[in-house]
Amino acid sequence: MRIRERGNTLVMLNEKNQGIGELVFSKSEDTLTITRTFISPSYRKNGLAELLMMRAIEIAQTHNLKLSATCSYGVNYIEEHSDELKALL
């Protein structure tokens, strides 16, 4: 699996280079906001959404941005990992 960044979208690609998931975000002056996460049904429950979140976190860290989310997966992920993400919240 690979993740490719296309503008404000992270696209998860399978071994055949087909899109199987995505994470969409917006950036403001000081915040990266996760607005949508999606993993194709046949690829769910494999930790792929978490890999997309980890890449979004890397982007936020690289650009010195705070992290927030409006989609349910992003909100839950941030809540569950709030201790680890404290510097970004």
C-alpha positions in Angstrom: 0.0 0.0 0.0 1.2 3.5 -0.8 -0.1 6.9 0.1 0.0 9.7 -2.5 -0.7 13.3 -1.6 -2.8 15.2 -4.2 -3.5 18.7 -3.0 -5.5 18.5 0.2 -6.2 14.8 -0.3 -4.2 11.8 0.8 -5.0 8.8 -1.5 -4.3 5.2 -0.4 -3.3 3.0 -3.4 -3.2 -0.7 -3.5 -0.6 -2.9 -5.3 -2.4 -2.3 -8.6 -2.2 1.5 -8.1 -6.0 1.7 -7.6 -7.4 4.2 -5.1 -8.8 2.3 -2.1 -9.1 5.1 0.4 -8.7 8.7 1.1 -8.3 11.4 3.7 -9.4 14.9 2.9 -8.1 17.9 4.9 -8.2 21.6 4.8 -5.5 24.0 6.0 -5.9 27.3 7.6 -3.2 29.7 8.8 -2.5 27.5 11.9 -4.7 24.4 11.7 -4.9 21.2 9.6 -8.5 19.9 9.8 -9.4 16.3 8.8 -12.7 16.7 7.0 -13.3 13.2 5.5 -11.8 9.7 5.7 -12.9 6.8 3.5 -11.6 3.2 3.0 -13.2 1.0 0.4 -15.3 -1.7 2.2 -13.2 -4.6 1.1 -10.1 -3.0 2.7 -11.6 -2.0 6.0 -10.4 -3.3 9.4 -6.8 -3.4 8.2 -5.5 -0.2 9.9 -5.4 1.8 6.6 -7.4 4.8 8.0 -4.9 5.0 10.8 -2.0 5.1 8.3 -3.8 8.0 6.5 -4.2 9.8 9.9 -0.5 9.2 10.7 0.5 10.8 7.4 -1.9 13.8 8.1 -0.2 14.2 11.5 3.2 14.2 9.8 2.0 17.0 7.5 0.7 19.0 10.4 4.0 18.6 12.3 6.0 19.5 9.3 4.1 22.7 8.8 3.8 23.6 12.5 0.0 23.3 12.3 -2.5 22.4 15.0 -4.7 19.3 14.3 -8.5 19.1 14.3 -11.2 17.0 12.7 -14.8 17.3 11.7 -15.3 13.7 10.4 -16.2 11.0 12.9 -13.1 8.9 12.4 -10.8 11.8 12.8 -12.6 13.1 15.9 -12.4 9.6 17.5 -8.8 9.1 16.5 -7.8 12.5 18.0 -9.7 11.7 21.2 -8.2 8.3 21.6 -4.7 9.6 21.0 -5.0 12.9 22.8 -2.0 12.3 25.1 0.3 11.5 22.1 -1.0 14.4 20.1 -1.1 17.0 22.9 1.5 19.2 21.2 -0.8 19.4 18.1 -4.1 20.1 19.9 
